[in-house]
């Protein structure tokens, strides 16, 4: 499938498999849900292997033409590993900043538009370029133990080089605010639940809904304590140490404390 990266509604949901039975099994078995999805992937591959081949030589030609670094890079951006992990496009937009701001659902991390020509990267450490930074995401947030191969990193850069501001050859290193969690959870009181419902839909629901293709557990009002939600959103563990999980985290620039208060008014207890 060829994705339209200029579409503001581009999400990796278009490529996700669906299976209510396996999803239910995943919820019951906790950490073993990756196994369930691996079984689904195997069955899917077996079905493709036994299907009749496409006899259209023109289609074969198109497939060969599509096997370019840019095409492989686009596929890599949307790859969910059969829902074993979030794709790049779950957290990052590929649109220009002004379009990314209007995108719904809003992405958790900064847009990758212009990523290929940034002077440097910061994500608790400093990385030379987008390819090197992608290794941190691949290992930490996607759970790819070996990260991306050199060929995959090359393909990723190939597609990112097509998404840069016209006439620009370099961009400055992006400043990233330090995540914080107030010790007094009461400081997160006073939000508006109605606004919070809208903010939840725009910032959280893509991964935390109750559908078969949800990437994580469903979040419903009154089910989680405010302190738990605040820590997860900002990337802190139960001992108040900054240790982002596979979910990643929201910096204050991406989700302000005021916006978080509204979401907590809708969700928390």
Protein Blocks (a to p, Z undefined) as FASTA:
>chain_A
ZZdfkbmkbcfklmpccdfklmmmmmmnommmmmmmmmmmmmmmmmmmmpccdfbfklmm
mmmmmmcfklmmmmmmmpgghopaccfklmpccbdfklmmmpccddfbdcfehklmcfbd
cehiacfblmlmmmmmmmmmnopanlpafklmmmmmmmmmmmccehiabdcddddddddd
dfblmlmgoiafklmmmmmmmmmmmmmccbfklcbdcddehkacfklmmmmmnopafkop
acddfkopadfklocfklmmmmmmmmmZZ
